[in-house]
């Protein structure tokens, strides 16, 4: 039901010019026989984890590994069309996105391992503003960002979402904010970790689905409210650890 709902919602928005924030161009999927060996060792590890998790949730069939590799390779090729060339020694500014694509993997699981539906959804989704914050590889070396922003290598999810979380935390949860301040550790670092991983390893699958759906339906600012609500939920634990 969720897959159908977000599919129809995103399809409807992507057909409206006022809702399309980014241009996507045209892209036809490479239907080559994509194997796991074509991916980096980090991506291969991510694929293994995703497939293992998907089978544990009874969402994937036996051939899921090749289907996920197909999705990841095509996402990379599709997004490459909208990237600019930057000469830098920074790891995060190399041609390939430095991390694993947790958002594309999450959509793959929501679509029960259907590679065509996943790819179609991601292509339509990529023209919406919320894609900039939910799907981090979306803006990797992106031509949609000013050159100076790209050269700094700092993702908008950090200087927008995570920054606003810190601002809200001061007002909403001053004790939690003080606890972080005393530890010398910024809440924005934790938030970026959660956002990058789509809350994998932090929330149950149903909650991860709710996070993705809420941000798609209600807008990217709900990513910030979600982080604040998690801090509120963890407040007693955070304060107990601070005292100890």
C-alpha positions as CSV (number, residue, x, y, z in Angstrom):
1,X,0.0,0.0,0.0
2,X,2.8,2.4,0.9
3,X,4.7,1.7,-2.3
4,X,1.6,2.4,-4.4
5,X,0.8,5.6,-2.4
6,X,4.2,7.2,-2.7
7,X,4.5,6.1,-6.3
8,X,1.2,7.9,-7.2
9,X,2.0,10.9,-5.1
10,X,5.5,11.4,-6.6
11,X,4.2,10.7,-10.2
12,X,1.5,13.3,-9.7
13,X,3.9,16.0,-8.4
14,X,6.6,15.3,-11.0
15,X,4.0,16.1,-13.7
16,X,3.4,19.6,-12.2
17,X,5.9,22.3,-13.3
18,X,5.4,24.2,-10.1
19,X,6.4,21.2,-8.0
20,X,9.5,20.3,-10.1
21,X,12.4,22.0,-8.4
22,X,15.2,20.3,-10.4
23,X,15.4,19.4,-14.1
24,X,16.0,15.7,-14.7
25,X,16.6,15.4,-18.4
26,X,16.0,12.1,-20.1
27,X,17.6,8.8,-19.1
28,X,17.1,5.3,-20.4
29,X,18.2,2.5,-18.1
30,X,21.3,0.5,-19.1
31,X,19.9,-3.0,-19.4
32,X,23.3,-4.7,-19.3
33,X,23.9,-7.7,-17.1
34,X,25.0,-5.8,-14.0
35,X,26.7,-8.0,-11.4
36,X,27.9,-7.2,-7.9
37,X,31.5,-7.2,-9.1
38,X,30.9,-4.0,-11.0
39,X,30.4,-2.1,-7.8
40,X,33.0,-0.9,-5.3
41,X,33.7,-3.1,-2.2
42,X,31.8,-0.6,0.0
43,X,28.7,-0.9,-2.3
44,X,29.0,-4.7,-2.4
45,X,28.9,-4.8,1.4
46,X,25.9,-2.5,1.4
47,X,24.1,-4.7,-1.2
48,X,24.7,-7.8,1.0
49,X,23.3,-6.0,4.1
50,X,20.3,-4.7,2.2
51,X,19.4,-8.1,0.7
52,X,19.9,-9.8,4.1
53,X,17.6,-7.3,5.7
54,X,15.1,-7.5,2.9
55,X,14.9,-11.3,3.2
56,X,14.6,-11.0,7.0
57,X,11.6,-8.7,6.4
58,X,10.2,-11.2,3.8
59,X,10.3,-8.4,1.1
60,X,12.8,-9.9,-1.3
61,X,13.2,-13.0,-3.6
62,X,16.3,-14.9,-4.4
63,X,17.4,-12.8,-7.4
64,X,17.2,-9.6,-5.4
65,X,21.0,-9.0,-5.4
66,X,21.3,-8.5,-9.1
67,X,18.2,-6.4,-9.2
68,X,19.6,-4.1,-6.5
69,X,23.0,-3.8,-8.3
70,X,21.1,-2.9,-11.5
71,X,19.3,-0.1,-9.6
72,X,22.4,1.3,-7.9
73,X,24.4,1.3,-11.2
74,X,21.7,3.0,-13.1
75,X,21.1,5.6,-10.3
76,X,24.8,6.4,-10.5
77,X,24.7,6.8,-14.3
78,X,21.5,8.8,-14.2
79,X,22.8,11.2,-11.5
80,X,26.1,11.5,-13.3
81,X,24.3,13.5,-16.1
82,X,23.7,16.3,-13.6
83,X,27.2,16.5,-12.1
84,X,29.9,19.1,-12.6
85,X,33.6,18.3,-12.7
86,X,35.5,19.4,-9.6
87,X,39.3,19.0,-9.1
88,X,39.8,18.3,-5.4
89,X,41.8,16.0,-3.1
90,X,38.8,15.7,-0.8
91,X,37.5,12.1,-0.7
92,X,33.9,13.3,-0.8
93,X,34.5,15.2,-4.1
94,X,35.7,12.3,-6.2
95,X,33.6,11.1,-9.1
96,X,31.8,8.5,-7.2
97,X,29.7,9.3,-4.1
98,X,31.8,8.2,-1.1
99,X,29.1,6.4,0.8
100,X,26.5,3.8,0.2
101,X,23.1,4.8,-1.3
102,X,20.8,3.9,1.7
103,X,17.8,5.8,0.3
104,X,17.7,4.0,-3.0
105,X,18.1,0.7,-1.1
106,X,15.1,1.7,1.2
107,X,12.9,2.4,-1.9
108,X,14.1,-0.9,-3.4
109,X,12.7,-2.7,-0.2
110,X,9.5,-0.6,-0.2
111,X,9.0,-1.7,-3.8
112,X,9.6,-5.3,-2.8
113,X,12.6,-5.6,-5.0
114,X,11.0,-4.5,-8.3
115,X,13.9,-2.9,-10.1
116,X,11.9,-1.2,-12.8
117,X,9.4,0.4,-10.3
118,X,12.3,1.5,-8.1
119,X,14.2,3.1,-10.9
120,X,11.1,4.8,-12.3
121,X,10.2,6.2,-8.9
122,X,13.7,7.5,-8.2
123,X,13.9,9.3,-11.6
124,X,10.5,11.0,-10.9
125,X,11.4,11.7,-7.3
126,X,14.7,13.3,-8.3
127,X,13.0,16.4,-9.7
128,X,11.3,17.2,-6.3
129,X,13.0,19.5,-3.7
130,X,12.6,16.8,-1.0
131,X,15.0,14.5,-3.0
132,X,17.9,16.9,-2.1
133,X,17.5,16.1,1.6
134,X,16.3,12.5,1.6
135,X,18.5,11.1,-1.2
136,X,22.0,12.4,-0.4
137,X,23.7,11.1,-3.5
138,X,21.2,13.2,-5.5
139,X,23.2,16.4,-4.9
140,X,26.7,14.8,-5.1
141,X,28.8,17.2,-7.3
142,X,25.5,18.6,-8.6
143,X,25.2,21.3,-11.2
144,X,22.1,22.4,-9.3
145,X,24.3,23.8,-6.5
146,X,26.6,26.9,-6.7
147,X,30.2,26.0,-7.5
148,X,31.5,27.3,-4.2
149,X,29.0,25.1,-2.3
150,X,30.1,22.0,-4.2
151,X,33.8,22.8,-3.7
152,X,33.4,23.0,0.1
153,X,32.1,19.4,0.0
154,X,29.4,20.0,2.6
155,X,26.0,18.6,1.8
156,X,22.9,20.8,2.1
157,X,21.5,18.1,4.5
158,X,24.2,19.3,6.9
159,X,24.1,23.0,6.5
160,X,20.3,23.1,6.2
161,X,18.6,20.2,8.0
162,X,21.2,19.5,10.7
163,X,21.9,23.2,11.3
164,X,18.1,23.8,11.9
165,X,18.0,20.8,14.2
166,X,20.6,22.5,16.4
167,X,18.7,25.8,16.3
168,X,15.4,24.1,17.3
169,X,17.1,21.9,19.9
170,X,18.2,25.1,21.8
171,X,14.6,26.2,22.0
172,X,12.8,22.9,22.4
173,X,15.2,20.8,24.4
174,X,17.7,23.0,26.2
175,X,18.9,20.2,28.6
176,X,19.7,17.9,25.7
177,X,21.4,20.8,23.9
178,X,23.5,21.5,27.1
179,X,24.4,17.8,27.4
180,X,25.8,17.8,23.8
181,X,27.6,21.1,24.5
182,X,29.3,19.6,27.6
183,X,30.3,16.5,25.7
184,X,32.0,18.5,23.0
185,X,30.0,16.6,20.4
186,X,27.6,18.4,18.0
187,X,24.0,17.0,17.6
188,X,24.3,17.9,13.9
189,X,26.9,15.2,13.5
190,X,24.5,12.6,14.9
191,X,21.7,13.9,12.7
192,X,23.8,13.7,9.6
193,X,24.5,10.1,10.4
194,X,20.8,9.3,10.9
195,X,19.8,11.2,7.7
196,X,22.6,9.6,5.6
197,X,21.6,6.1,6.7
198,X,17.8,6.8,6.4
199,X,17.7,5.8,10.1
200,X,18.8,2.3,9.3
201,X,20.2,0.5,12.4
202,X,18.4,3.1,14.5
203,X,14.7,2.5,13.8
204,X,12.5,-0.5,13.0
205,X,11.6,-0.9,9.3
206,X,8.0,0.4,9.7
207,X,9.4,3.6,11.3
208,X,11.9,4.0,8.5
209,X,9.0,3.8,6.1
210,X,7.0,6.4,8.1
211,X,10.0,8.7,8.1
212,X,10.4,8.5,4.3
213,X,6.6,8.8,3.7
214,X,6.2,11.8,6.1
215,X,9.0,13.7,4.4
216,X,7.7,13.0,0.9
217,X,4.1,13.9,1.7
218,X,4.6,16.8,4.1
219,X,7.9,18.3,2.9
220,X,11.6,18.2,3.7
221,X,11.2,20.3,6.9
222,X,9.7,17.2,8.6
223,X,13.2,15.6,8.5
224,X,14.1,18.3,11.0
225,X,11.1,17.6,13.2
226,X,11.8,13.9,13.1
227,X,15.3,14.4,14.4
228,X,14.0,16.7,17.2
229,X,11.3,14.1,18.2
230,X,14.0,11.4,18.4
231,X,16.1,13.6,20.7
232,X,13.0,14.2,22.8
233,X,12.4,10.5,23.0
234,X,16.0,9.9,24.0
235,X,16.2,12.9,26.4
236,X,16.2,10.8,29.7
237,X,18.9,8.5,28.4
238,X,21.0,11.3,27.1
239,X,20.8,13.1,30.5
240,X,21.5,9.9,32.4
241,X,24.7,9.3,30.3
242,X,25.8,12.9,30.8
243,X,25.5,12.5,34.6
244,X,27.5,9.3,34.5
